[in-house]
Amino acid sequence: MVRTSGSHPENHGFDSHQGHIGMEGRGRQVLPTADRGFPACSRLRRQPMAGRESLWGHYLRYFLFCVILVIEINMACFLAPTAAAIITTGVKKRVPSKYHLEWLNAMLWGGAIMLAVEHVAHGELVPFPPFITAMQNPADIPVMLSELATVGGVMTLVIVMVWAVMVFAASKMSGRSHQEIQVAKV
Amino acid sequence: MWLATTFISALIFTSLALLFKNRFKLGFISLMLWGAAIMILVDHLLGYKGGVFLETETNGMIKNSTLLGIIMLVPVILIWLIAIFASRIKKFLHFLQ
């Protein structure tokens, strides 16, 4: 029996005709590229940069970027950990080394990259706009957003929890070894 | 089946990291693989509605799920090799100075 990723085939198919999108209907069908100009992010990227930007223009651009980022976080499950990885990479130098943010970074990037490959293999990611095949049918977007945001959010949350446990354990272990050194000195 | 391949590879690289402590950046690739394994596990658990948990075939471009699992490892291993190479170059430049 031919199946898609991690689920029962009847329940997790991407089926635009029935208005149902499974989060794991990878590659079941590739829809025609009817609405290529749909994502706002691709339109914004094509806009030419102004020679002199005002401060408000800069803020507006930043705000739009944040809005698009939030939208894209919900587009596919792997984009939530990707966004989290970008954020943690950005703030890595500002966080004290005792929190071992590099561990969280490695886990998030590793998972995001491998899931991206899986999505490409299943035909969910395509190299042309709107890049995610499920986005080609606007009627399916709300269902897709709810399902994929849930999966992506849970993935990121679990990784953050694992990292927190690791940091806690490491701090306990280092504290214990420090106490042992102190006792040995005395 | 890519869940199994990711878990197995994570276990192998973690064992190697414990064997060769602080060498070859094995801890880095182990963390990447564990992160991927956890994410794929969450994906499988949330999408599971009965039936076989680990499938052997998919409907994507790559039909064999084990092969897909192996191909998914390729970019992570490439990043790891690039990280090793970059650190070696950094050490070499530091040595030259």
Interface residues (C-beta under 8 A of the other chain):
Chain A: M1 V2 R3 T4 S5 G6 S7 H8 P9 N11 H12 G22 M23 E24 R26 G27 R28 C77 F78 P81 W103 A106 M107 L108 W109 G110 G111 A112 I113 M114 L115 V117 E118 V120 A121 H122 G123 T150 V151 V154 M155 V158 I159 V162
Chain B: W2 L3 T6 F28 I29 L31 M32 L33 W34 G35 A36 I38 M39 I40 V42 D43 H44 L45 L46 G47 Y48 K49 G50 G51 V52 F53 E55 E57 T58 N59 G60 M61 I62 K63 S65 L68 I71 M72 L73 V74 P75 V76 I79
